[in-house]
Amino acid sequence: MSYQKRFADVEIQQRLAIAGAVLVTGPKACGKTETALQVAKSSVRLDTDPQARLAMQVEPTRILTGDTPRLLDEWQEFPDIWNLVRHEVDARRQDGLFILTGSANPDETTRRHSGAGRFSVMRMRPMSLFENGWSTGEVSLAKLFENAGDNAGTDTAAGTGTAITSAEVPADLDTLAEKVLFGGWPGLLGKNLARALEFSRDYAALTAEVDISRVSEKRRDPDKVFRLMQSLARNVSTEATVATLAADVRGGTGGFKDETAADYLDALNRLMFVEDLPAWNAHIRSGATLRQMPKRHFADPSLACGILRLNKEKLLADLEYFGLLFESLVIRDLRVYAQTLRGSVRHYRDSAGTEVDAIVERDDGAWLAVEVKLGISAADAAAANLRKFEANINTAKTPPPRALVIITANGFAHRRPDGVFVVPIATLTA
């Protein structure tokens, strides 16, 4: 199958132009190696090449010999490579020399030699709906940041671009459920749903059995790891605390401490199997306090389905849980799209009970607020919540939002009379 273009293709080129080495991180099977191979002039696969493994024992610097950019795939198999690359970049004084790809974040020893000034770090995630060909891309996140259209008569600043619009999205719940179950894994393009279900179940099982111990100095209990995964899956898109997750794992059996749960979660984060959504800080007018708990998410919502062994029928039988997975799907895509704008995604909740599913913020401080709704019938309540939230922002200290957005499963993209944008996820791109 031919290579499917990714937003990461542009980013990796940009980073190679400004740094001696680019570190590409991301969960297993998200496409790091294939993306890196599109620009690499030579490569070595450290997890499978026996000659490379021998060279690391006898003459490690040979690993760095080859046309540049040179790809060092799964470099974390030999952590000493980090310092070898760091010194080689210093010696050659050139940009674009090496690409390091790995499915685990560097350990603490490596972080002490951060590589500042030599490495540029790039996060890859599973494919967005636009990248895998399901989203039409009629509405861009960049255009929403322009606050496109006329917002006269609203609290939001006047727009500068063209109107937000799209054809009607005919997506039914069956189709959307399949998108959640397939996930954004490039290796599943062209495969059937049965293969996708098997993939996510195997992915979770192997992470619990093998990978989590690989990134740790001690062996983890695979059964307890998987039970923690199940608790995370049941609490996806919520602010479940470590204590809540640990109690869920304990059940009536005991023997699983909060500290153990935190330790296991740290390992899952290092593997990028999970990616929690941090809370957003802003200056608000009311006396409410901002909550700082992250929301629980996996690298891809399909992993939650694999852990809980859900199929399409089970997913459609529980629309409340389906809504939480849809929110997680939207968060995954927003993270991919925001990264192209040098932005990040967070969530908002305060002690007065006001919540916003996603705050997308660019590095320059511009931001927009997003509510996620599975059904278009919930748009009125979502718009009212966004307006209430906007009114509580202290714009003397925090700039007003560029746009207020409701992301839905279907319908068509438009601006409501109150100035809030409605955007089906199947029309969105960066």
DRENDO-1510 file (C-alpha; in Angstrom, 1 decimal, always signed):
<recs>
REC; n; res; u; v; w
REC; 1; MET; +0.0; +0.0; +0.0 .
REC; 2; SER; +1.3; +3.4; -0.9 .
REC; 3; TYR; +2.3; +5.9; +1.8 .
REC; 4; GLN; -0.5; +8.1; +3.1 .
REC; 5; LYS; +0.5; +11.8; +3.5 .
REC; 6; ARG; +0.6; +13.1; +7.0 .
REC; 7; PHE; +0.7; +16.5; +8.6 .
REC; 8; ALA; +3.9; +15.3; +10.2 .
REC; 9; ASP; +5.6; +15.2; +6.8 .
REC; 10; VAL; +5.9; +19.0; +6.7 .
REC; 11; GLU; +6.8; +19.3; +10.4 .
REC; 12; ILE; +9.7; +16.8; +10.2 .
REC; 13; GLN; +11.2; +18.8; +7.3 .
REC; 14; GLN; +10.8; +22.0; +9.2 .
REC; 15; ARG; +12.6; +20.6; +12.2 .
REC; 16; LEU; +15.4; +19.1; +10.2 .
REC; 17; ALA; +16.1; +22.5; +8.9 .
REC; 18; ILE; +16.7; +24.0; +12.3 .
REC; 19; ALA; +18.3; +21.2; +14.4 .
REC; 20; GLY; +21.1; +18.7; +14.1 .
REC; 21; ALA; +18.8; +15.9; +15.2 .
REC; 22; VAL; +15.0; +15.4; +15.3 .
REC; 23; LEU; +13.5; +13.1; +17.9 .
REC; 24; VAL; +10.2; +11.7; +16.8 .
REC; 25; THR; +8.1; +10.2; +19.6 .
REC; 26; GLY; +4.8; +8.6; +19.6 .
REC; 27; PRO; +2.9; +5.4; +20.4 .
REC; 28; LYS; +3.7; +2.1; +18.7 .
REC; 29; ALA; +2.2; +1.7; +15.2 .
REC; 30; CYS; +1.3; +5.4; +14.7 .
REC; 31; GLY; +3.5; +5.6; +11.6 .
REC; 32; LYS; +6.8; +7.2; +13.0 .
REC; 33; THR; +9.1; +5.0; +11.0 .
REC; 34; GLU; +7.3; +5.3; +7.7 .
REC; 35; THR; +7.1; +9.1; +8.0 .
REC; 36; ALA; +10.8; +9.3; +8.8 .
REC; 37; LEU; +11.7; +7.1; +5.9 .
REC; 38; GLN; +10.1; +9.6; +3.5 .
REC; 39; VAL; +12.9; +12.0; +4.2 .
REC; 40; ALA; +15.8; +9.8; +5.5 .
REC; 41; LYS; +18.7; +9.1; +3.1 .
REC; 42; SER; +19.9; +6.1; +5.1 .
REC; 43; SER; +18.5; +4.1; +8.1 .
REC; 44; VAL; +19.2; +1.5; +10.7 .
REC; 45; ARG; +16.5; -0.5; +12.6 .
REC; 46; LEU; +18.0; -1.1; +16.0 .
REC; 47; ASP; +15.2; -3.4; +17.2 .
REC; 48; THR; +15.6; -5.9; +14.4 .
REC; 49; ASP; +19.0; -5.5; +12.7 .
REC; 50; PRO; +21.5; -8.0; +14.3 .
REC; 51; GLN; +24.4; -6.3; +12.7 .
REC; 52; ALA; +23.4; -3.0; +14.3 .
REC; 53; ARG; +23.1; -4.7; +17.7 .
REC; 54; LEU; +26.6; -6.1; +17.3 .
REC; 55; ALA; +28.0; -2.8; +16.2 .
REC; 56; MET; +26.6; -1.2; +19.4 .
REC; 57; GLN; +28.7; -3.6; +21.4 .
REC; 58; VAL; +31.9; -3.4; +19.4 .
REC; 59; GLU; +32.0; +0.0; +17.7 .
REC; 60; PRO; +29.0; +2.2; +18.5 .
REC; 61; THR; +29.9; +5.1; +16.3 .
REC; 62; ARG; +29.5; +3.0; +13.2 .
REC; 63; ILE; +25.7; +3.3; +13.8 .
REC; 64; LEU; +26.0; +7.0; +12.9 .
REC; 65; THR; +27.8; +6.4; +9.6 .
REC; 66; GLY; +25.6; +6.9; +6.5 .
REC; 67; ASP; +23.9; +9.5; +4.3 .
REC; 68; THR; +22.0; +12.1; +6.1 .
REC; 69; PRO; +19.4; +12.6; +7.4 .
REC; 70; ARG; +20.1; +9.1; +8.9 .
REC; 71; LEU; +17.2; +7.4; +10.6 .
REC; 72; LEU; +18.0; +5.6; +13.9 .
REC; 73; ASP; +14.8; +3.6; +14.4 .
REC; 74; GLU; +13.8; +2.5; +17.9 .
REC; 75; TRP; +16.8; +4.2; +19.3 .
REC; 76; GLN; +15.7; +3.6; +22.9 .
REC; 77; GLU; +16.8; +0.0; +22.5 .
REC; 78; PHE; +20.3; +1.4; +23.1 .
REC; 79; PRO; +20.0; +4.6; +25.2 .
REC; 80; ASP; +23.7; +5.4; +24.8 .
REC; 81; ILE; +22.8; +6.5; +21.2 .
REC; 82; TRP; +21.4; +9.7; +22.7 .
REC; 83; ASN; +24.8; +10.9; +23.8 .
REC; 84; LEU; +26.6; +9.6; +20.6 .
REC; 85; VAL; +24.2; +11.7; +18.5 .
REC; 86; ARG; +24.6; +14.7; +20.8 .
REC; 87; HIS; +28.4; +14.7; +20.5 .
REC; 88; GLU; +28.3; +14.0; +16.7 .
REC; 89; VAL; +26.0; +17.0; +16.2 .
REC; 90; ASP; +28.4; +19.1; +18.1 .
REC; 91; ALA; +31.3; +17.8; +16.1 .
REC; 92; ARG; +29.8; +18.3; +12.6 .
REC; 93; ARG; +28.0; +21.6; +13.3 .
REC; 94; GLN; +25.3; +20.9; +10.7 .
REC; 95; ASP; +21.5; +20.7; +10.7 .
REC; 96; GLY; +19.4; +17.8; +9.5 .
REC; 97; LEU; +21.9; +15.0; +10.4 .
REC; 98; PHE; +19.8; +12.4; +12.3 .
REC; 99; ILE; +16.2; +11.3; +12.9 .
REC; 100; LEU; +15.6; +9.3; +16.1 .
REC; 101; THR; +12.3; +7.5; +16.3 .
REC; 102; GLY; +11.0; +5.7; +19.4 .
REC; 103; SER; +7.9; +4.4; +21.1 .
REC; 104; ALA; +8.9; +5.3; +24.6 .
REC; 105; ASN; +9.9; +8.7; +26.0 .
REC; 106; PRO; +13.6; +9.1; +27.2 .
REC; 107; ASP; +14.3; +8.0; +30.8 .
REC; 108; GLU; +15.5; +10.2; +33.5 .
REC; 109; THR; +19.2; +9.5; +32.8 .
REC; 110; THR; +18.8; +10.6; +29.2 .
REC; 111; ARG; +16.8; +13.7; +30.2 .
REC; 112; ARG; +19.8; +14.9; +32.3 .
REC; 113; HIS; +21.6; +15.3; +29.0 .
REC; 114; SER; +18.7; +17.0; +27.4 .
REC; 115; GLY; +20.3; +17.7; +24.0 .
REC; 116; ALA; +19.2; +21.3; +24.1 .
REC; 117; GLY; +20.3; +23.1; +21.0 .
REC; 118; ARG; +21.0; +19.8; +19.2 .
REC; 119; PHE; +17.6; +18.0; +19.2 .
REC; 120; SER; +14.2; +19.2; +18.1 .
REC; 121; VAL; +11.4; +17.0; +19.6 .
REC; 122; MET; +8.3; +16.2; +17.5 .
REC; 123; ARG; +5.3; +14.2; +18.8 .
REC; 124; MET; +3.4; +12.0; +16.4 .
REC; 125; ARG; -0.1; +10.6; +17.0 .
REC; 126; PRO; -2.4; +8.2; +15.2 .
REC; 127; MET; -3.9; +9.6; +12.0 .
REC; 128; SER; -6.7; +12.1; +12.1 .
REC; 129; LEU; -9.9; +11.6; +10.2 .
REC; 130; PHE; -8.7; +14.0; +7.6 .
REC; 131; GLU; -5.4; +12.1; +7.1 .
REC; 132; ASN; -7.2; +8.8; +6.7 .
REC; 133; GLY; -9.5; +10.3; +4.1 .
REC; 134; TRP; -12.8; +10.4; +6.0 .
REC; 135; SER; -13.0; +14.2; +6.7 .
REC; 136; THR; -13.6; +16.4; +3.8 .
REC; 137; GLY; -11.5; +19.2; +5.2 .
REC; 138; GLU; -14.0; +21.9; +4.3 .
REC; 139; VAL; -13.4; +23.7; +7.6 .
REC; 140; SER; -9.9; +24.3; +8.9 .
REC; 141; LEU; -8.8; +25.0; +12.5 .
REC; 142; ALA; -6.7; +27.8; +11.1 .
REC; 143; LYS; -9.8; +29.4; +9.6 .
REC; 144; LEU; -11.6; +29.1; +12.9 .
REC; 145; PHE; -8.7; +31.0; +14.5 .
REC; 146; GLU; -9.4; +33.8; +12.1 .
REC; 147; ASN; -12.9; +33.8; +13.5 .
REC; 148; ALA; -14.3; +33.6; +10.0 .
REC; 149; GLY; -17.6; +35.3; +9.3 .
REC; 150; ASP; -19.4; +38.2; +10.7 .
REC; 151; ASN; -19.8; +38.0; +14.5 .
REC; 152; ALA; -21.3; +41.4; +14.9 .
REC; 153; GLY; -23.7; +41.6; +17.8 .
REC; 154; THR; -21.8; +39.0; +19.8 .
REC; 155; ASP; -19.1; +39.2; +22.5 .
REC; 156; THR; -16.5; +37.7; +20.2 .
REC; 157; ALA; -14.3; +39.9; +18.0 .
REC; 158; ALA; -15.3; +40.5; +14.4 .
REC; 159; GLY; -14.1; +37.8; +12.0 .
REC; 160; THR; -11.7; +38.5; +9.2 .
REC; 161; GLY; -12.1; +35.5; +6.9 .
REC; 162; THR; -14.7; +33.7; +4.7 .
REC; 163; ALA; -17.8; +32.1; +6.2 .
REC; 164; ILE; -17.6; +28.7; +7.8 .
REC; 165; THR; -19.7; +26.4; +5.7 .
REC; 166; SER; -19.9; +22.8; +4.4 .
REC; 167; ALA; -22.1; +20.3; +2.7 .
REC; 168; GLU; -24.3; +18.3; +5.0 .
REC; 169; VAL; -22.5; +15.3; +6.6 .
REC; 170; PRO; -24.7; +12.2; +6.2 .
REC; 171; ALA; -22.7; +10.1; +8.7 .
REC; 172; ASP; -24.8; +7.7; +10.7 .
REC; 173; LEU; -23.9; +6.3; +14.1 .
REC; 174; ASP; -22.9; +3.0; +12.5 .
REC; 175; THR; -20.3; +4.7; +10.4 .
REC; 176; LEU; -19.0; +6.8; +13.3 .
REC; 177; ALA; -18.8; +3.7; +15.5 .
REC; 178; GLU; -16.6; +2.1; +13.0 .
REC; 179; LYS; -14.3; +5.1; +12.9 .
REC; 180; VAL; -13.9; +4.9; +16.7 .
REC; 181; LEU; -13.2; +1.2; +16.5 .
REC; 182; PHE; -10.7; +1.4; +13.7 .
REC; 183; GLY; -8.8; +4.3; +15.2 .
REC; 184; GLY; -6.1; +6.2; +13.4 .
REC; 185; TRP; -3.6; +3.4; +12.9 .
REC; 186; PRO; -2.1; +3.6; +9.4 .
REC; 187; GLY; -1.5; -0.2; +9.3 .
REC; 188; LEU; -5.3; -0.7; +9.3 .
REC; 189; LEU; -6.0; +1.4; +6.1 .
REC; 190; GLY; -7.8; -0.9; +3.7 .
REC; 191; LYS; -8.4; -3.6; +6.4 .
REC; 192; ASN; -11.8; -4.8; +7.6 .
REC; 193; LEU; -13.4; -4.2; +10.9 .
REC; 194; ALA; -12.7; -7.6; +12.3 .
REC; 195; ARG; -9.0; -7.0; +11.8 .
REC; 196; ALA; -9.3; -3.6; +13.5 .
REC; 197; LEU; -10.9; -5.2; +16.6 .
REC; 198; GLU; -8.2; -7.8; +16.8 .
REC; 199; PHE; -5.5; -5.1; +16.4 .
REC; 200; SER; -6.7; -3.0; +19.4 .
REC; 201; ARG; -7.1; -6.0; +21.6 .
REC; 202; ASP; -3.7; -7.3; +20.8 .
REC; 203; TYR; -2.1; -3.9; +21.2 .
REC; 204; ALA; -3.5; -3.5; +24.7 .
REC; 205; ALA; -2.6; -7.1; +25.7 .
REC; 206; LEU; +1.0; -6.8; +24.5 .
REC; 207; THR; +1.4; -3.4; +26.3 .
REC; 208; ALA; +0.4; -5.0; +29.6 .
REC; 209; GLU; +2.4; -8.2; +29.1 .
REC; 210; VAL; +5.6; -6.9; +27.5 .
REC; 211; ASP; +6.0; -3.2; +26.8 .
REC; 212; ILE; +5.3; -1.8; +30.3 .
REC; 213; SER; +8.1; -3.8; +31.8 .
REC; 214; ARG; +10.4; -2.9; +29.0 .
REC; 215; VAL; +10.4; +0.8; +30.1 .
REC; 216; SER; +10.8; +0.0; +33.7 .
REC; 217; GLU; +13.6; -1.3; +35.9 .
REC; 218; LYS; +11.3; -3.9; +37.5 .
REC; 219; ARG; +8.7; -6.2; +36.1 .
REC; 220; ARG; +5.1; -5.1; +36.4 .
REC; 221; ASP; +2.2; -7.5; +37.1 .
REC; 222; PRO; +0.5; -7.8; +33.7 .
REC; 223; ASP; -2.9; -8.7; +35.3 .
REC; 224; LYS; -2.9; -5.5; +37.4 .
REC; 225; VAL; -1.7; -3.4; +34.5 .
REC; 226; PHE; -4.6; -4.7; +32.4 .
REC; 227; ARG; -7.1; -4.1; +35.2 .
REC; 228; LEU; -5.8; -0.5; +35.4 .
REC; 229; MET; -6.2; -0.2; +31.7 .
REC; 230; GLN; -9.8; -1.4; +32.1 .
REC; 231; SER; -10.4; +1.3; +34.7 .
REC; 232; LEU; -9.0; +4.0; +32.5 .
REC; 233; ALA; -11.2; +2.7; +29.6 .
REC; 234; ARG; -14.3; +2.9; +31.8 .
REC; 235; ASN; -13.3; +6.4; +32.8 .
REC; 236; VAL; -12.2; +7.8; +29.4 .
REC; 237; SER; -12.9; +11.5; +28.9 .
REC; 238; THR; -13.4; +12.0; +32.7 .
REC; 239; GLU; -11.3; +13.5; +35.5 .
REC; 240; ALA; -10.9; +10.2; +37.4 .
REC; 241; THR; -8.2; +10.6; +40.1 .
REC; 242; VAL; -5.4; +8.1; +40.7 .
REC; 243; ALA; -7.2; +7.1; +43.9 .
REC; 244; THR; -10.4; +6.4; +42.0 .
REC; 245; LEU; -8.5; +4.3; +39.5 .
REC; 246; ALA; -6.6; +2.4; +42.2 .
REC; 247; ALA; -9.8; +1.7; +44.1 .
REC; 248; ASP; -11.4; +0.4; +41.0 .
REC; 249; VAL; -8.5; -2.0; +40.4 .
REC; 250; ARG; -8.6; -3.2; +44.0 .
REC; 251; GLY; -12.2; -4.0; +44.0 .
REC; 252; GLY; -12.8; -6.3; +47.0 .
REC; 253; THR; -9.4; -7.9; +46.7 .
REC; 254; GLY; -7.1; -5.2; +48.0 .
REC; 255; GLY; -3.3; -5.2; +47.3 .
REC; 256; PHE; -3.1; -2.3; +44.8 .
REC; 257; LYS; -1.9; +0.9; +46.4 .
REC; 258; ASP; -2.5; +4.4; +45.0 .
REC; 259; GLU; +1.3; +4.8; +44.7 .
REC; 260; THR; +1.4; +1.6; +42.6 .
REC; 261; ALA; -1.3; +3.0; +40.3 .
REC; 262; ALA; +0.6; +6.2; +39.9 .
REC; 263; ASP; +3.7; +4.2; +39.0 .
REC; 264; TYR; +1.9; +2.2; +36.4 .
REC; 265; LEU; +0.3; +5.3; +34.9 .
REC; 266; ASP; +3.7; +6.9; +34.6 .
REC; 267; ALA; +4.9; +3.9; +32.6 .
REC; 268; LEU; +1.9; +4.0; +30.4 .
REC; 269; ASN; +2.6; +7.7; +29.8 .
REC; 270; ARG; +6.2; +6.9; +28.9 .
REC; 271; LEU; +4.9; +4.4; +26.3 .
REC; 272; MET; +2.5; +7.1; +25.1 .
REC; 273; PHE; -0.3; +4.5; +25.4 .
REC; 274; VAL; -2.2; +7.1; +27.4 .
REC; 275; GLU; -2.2; +10.9; +26.8 .
REC; 276; ASP; -4.1; +12.8; +29.5 .
REC; 277; LEU; -5.6; +16.2; +28.7 .
REC; 278; PRO; -4.3; +18.8; +31.1 .
REC; 279; ALA; -6.4; +21.6; +32.5 .
REC; 280; TRP; -6.3; +25.2; +31.1 .
REC; 281; ASN; -5.4; +28.2; +33.3 .
REC; 282; ALA; -7.1; +31.5; +32.6 .
REC; 283; HIS; -8.1; +34.7; +34.5 .
REC; 284; ILE; -11.8; +34.6; +35.3 .
REC; 285; ARG; -14.1; +37.2; +36.7 .
REC; 286; SER; -16.0; +35.1; +39.3 .
REC; 287; GLY; -14.8; +33.8; +42.6 .
REC; 288; ALA; -14.8; +30.3; +41.4 .
REC; 289; THR; -11.6; +28.3; +41.5 .
REC; 290; LEU; -10.1; +26.5; +38.5 .
REC; 291; ARG; -9.8; +22.7; +38.7 .
REC; 292; GLN; -6.5; +21.2; +37.7 .
REC; 293; MET; -7.3; +17.5; +37.2 .
REC; 294; PRO; -6.5; +16.2; +33.8 .
REC; 295; LYS; -9.0; +14.3; +31.7 .
REC; 296; ARG; -8.1; +10.6; +31.0 .
REC; 297; HIS; -7.5; +9.7; +27.3 .
REC; 298; PHE; -5.7; +7.0; +25.4 .
REC; 299; ALA; -3.4; +7.7; +22.4 .
REC; 300; ASP; -6.4; +6.6; +20.4 .
REC; 301; PRO; -10.0; +5.9; +21.5 .
REC; 302; SER; -9.9; +2.5; +19.7 .
REC; 303; LEU; -7.6; +1.3; +22.5 .
REC; 304; ALA; -10.4; +1.7; +25.1 .
REC; 305; CYS; -12.6; -0.4; +22.8 .
REC; 306; GLY; -10.0; -3.1; +22.6 .
REC; 307; ILE; -9.4; -3.2; +26.3 .
REC; 308; LEU; -13.2; -3.5; +27.0 .
REC; 309; ARG; -13.6; -5.9; +24.0 .
REC; 310; LEU; -16.3; -3.7; +22.4 .
REC; 311; ASN; -17.6; -4.3; +19.0 .
REC; 312; LYS; -20.0; -2.1; +17.0 .
REC; 313; GLU; -23.1; -3.6; +18.5 .
REC; 314; LYS; -22.0; -3.1; +22.0 .
REC; 315; LEU; -20.9; +0.4; +21.3 .
REC; 316; LEU; -24.2; +1.4; +19.8 .
REC; 317; ALA; -26.1; -0.2; +22.7 .
REC; 318; ASP; -24.5; +2.4; +25.2 .
REC; 319; LEU; -24.8; +5.8; +23.6 .
REC; 320; GLU; -23.7; +7.6; +26.8 .
REC; 321; TYR; -20.3; +5.8; +26.7 .
REC; 322; PHE; -20.2; +6.2; +22.9 .
REC; 323; GLY; -20.4; +9.9; +23.5 .
REC; 324; LEU; -17.4; +9.8; +25.7 .
REC; 325; LEU; -15.4; +7.9; +23.1 .
REC; 326; PHE; -16.6; +10.4; +20.5 .
REC; 327; GLU; -15.2; +13.2; +22.7 .
REC; 328; SER; -11.9; +11.3; +22.9 .
REC; 329; LEU; -11.8; +10.9; +19.1 .
REC; 330; VAL; -12.3; +14.7; +18.7 .
REC; 331; ILE; -9.5; +15.4; +21.2 .
REC; 332; ARG; -7.2; +13.2; +19.2 .
REC; 333; ASP; -7.9; +15.0; +16.0 .
REC; 334; LEU; -7.7; +18.5; +17.6 .
REC; 335; ARG; -4.3; +17.6; +19.0 .
REC; 336; VAL; -3.1; +16.6; +15.5 .
REC; 337; TYR; -4.5; +19.8; +13.9 .
REC; 338; ALA; -3.4; +22.1; +16.7 .
REC; 339; GLN; +0.2; +20.8; +16.4 .
REC; 340; THR; +0.4; +22.1; +12.8 .
REC; 341; LEU; -0.4; +25.6; +14.2 .
REC; 342; ARG; +2.1; +25.2; +17.0 .
REC; 343; GLY; -0.7; +24.9; +19.4 .
REC; 344; SER; -1.9; +22.7; +22.3 .
REC; 345; VAL; -5.2; +21.4; +23.6 .
REC; 346; ARG; -6.5; +21.5; +27.2 .
REC; 347; HIS; -9.8; +21.4; +29.0 .
REC; 348; TYR; -11.5; +23.8; +31.4 .
REC; 349; ARG; -13.5; +23.2; +34.6 .
REC; 350; ASP; -14.2; +25.5; +37.5 .
REC; 351; SER; -15.7; +25.0; +41.0 .
REC; 352; ALA; -18.9; +26.6; +39.8 .
REC; 353; GLY; -19.5; +23.7; +37.5 .
REC; 354; THR; -18.7; +25.3; +34.2 .
REC; 355; GLU; -16.9; +22.9; +31.9 .
REC; 356; VAL; -15.5; +23.2; +28.4 .
REC; 357; ASP; -14.4; +20.1; +26.6 .
REC; 358; ALA; -11.4; +21.6; +24.8 .
REC; 359; ILE; -9.4; +24.8; +24.7 .
REC; 360; VAL; -7.1; +25.0; +21.7 .
REC; 361; GLU; -4.4; +27.6; +22.3 .
REC; 362; ARG; -1.7; +28.7; +19.9 .
REC; 363; ASP; +1.8; +29.7; +21.1 .
REC; 364; ASP; +0.9; +33.4; +20.5 .
REC; 365; GLY; -1.9; +33.2; +23.1 .
REC; 366; ALA; -4.8; +33.1; +20.7 .
REC; 367; TRP; -7.3; +30.5; +21.7 .
REC; 368; LEU; -10.7; +29.0; +20.9 .
REC; 369; ALA; -13.2; +27.0; +23.0 .
REC; 370; VAL; -14.8; +23.8; +21.9 .
REC; 371; GLU; -17.7; +21.7; +23.1 .
REC; 372; VAL; -18.2; +18.2; +21.7 .
REC; 373; LYS; -21.6; +16.8; +21.2 .
REC; 374; LEU; -22.5; +13.5; +19.6 .
REC; 375; GLY; -26.0; +14.8; +18.6 .
REC; 376; ILE; -26.8; +18.1; +16.9 .
REC; 377; SER; -29.9; +18.3; +19.1 .
REC; 378; ALA; -27.6; +19.3; +22.0 .
REC; 379; ALA; -26.2; +22.3; +20.2 .
REC; 380; ASP; -28.4; +24.9; +21.9 .
REC; 381; ALA; -27.3; +23.8; +25.4 .
REC; 382; ALA; -23.7; +23.6; +24.3 .
REC; 383; ALA; -23.8; +27.1; +22.8 .
REC; 384; ALA; -25.4; +28.5; +26.0 .
REC; 385; ASN; -22.6; +26.9; +28.0 .
REC; 386; LEU; -19.9; +28.4; +25.8 .
REC; 387; ARG; -21.4; +31.8; +26.1 .
REC; 388; LYS; -21.6; +31.5; +29.9 .
REC; 389; PHE; -18.0; +30.5; +29.9 .
REC; 390; GLU; -16.9; +33.3; +27.6 .
REC; 391; ALA; -18.7; +35.9; +29.8 .
REC; 392; ASN; -16.6; +34.8; +32.8 .
REC; 393; ILE; -13.2; +35.3; +31.1 .
REC; 394; ASN; -11.4; +38.4; +32.5 .
REC; 395; THR; -10.5; +39.9; +29.1 .
REC; 396; ALA; -8.3; +42.5; +30.8 .
REC; 397; LYS; -5.8; +39.7; +31.6 .
REC; 398; THR; -6.8; +36.9; +29.2 .
REC; 399; PRO; -7.6; +37.7; +25.6 .
REC; 400; PRO; -11.2; +36.8; +24.4 .
REC; 401; PRO; -11.6; +33.6; +22.4 .
REC; 402; ARG; -11.1; +33.8; +18.6 .
REC; 403; ALA; -14.2; +31.5; +18.2 .
REC; 404; LEU; -16.6; +29.4; +20.1 .
REC; 405; VAL; -17.1; +26.0; +18.4 .
REC; 406; ILE; -19.4; +23.0; +18.8 .
REC; 407; ILE; -18.0; +19.9; +17.1 .
REC; 408; THR; -20.7; +17.4; +16.2 .
REC; 409; ALA; -21.0; +14.0; +14.6 .
REC; 410; ASN; -23.2; +15.2; +11.7 .
REC; 411; GLY; -25.1; +18.1; +10.3 .
REC; 412; PHE; -23.3; +20.8; +8.3 .
REC; 413; ALA; -20.8; +23.6; +9.2 .
REC; 414; HIS; -22.4; +27.0; +9.9 .
REC; 415; ARG; -22.4; +30.0; +12.2 .
REC; 416; ARG; -25.4; +30.2; +14.5 .
REC; 417; PRO; -27.2; +33.5; +15.0 .
REC; 418; ASP; -25.5; +33.8; +18.4 .
REC; 419; GLY; -22.1; +33.6; +16.8 .
REC; 420; VAL; -21.2; +30.1; +17.8 .
REC; 421; PHE; -19.8; +27.8; +15.1 .
REC; 422; VAL; -21.1; +24.3; +14.5 .
REC; 423; VAL; -18.6; +22.0; +12.8 .
REC; 424; PRO; -19.1; +18.3; +12.0 .
REC; 425; ILE; -15.9; +16.4; +12.8 .
REC; 426; ALA; -16.0; +14.9; +9.3 .
REC; 427; THR; -15.5; +18.4; +7.8 .
REC; 428; LEU; -12.5; +19.4; +10.0 .
REC; 429; THR; -8.8; +19.7; +9.2 .
REC; 430; ALA; -5.9; +21.8; +10.3 .
</recs>
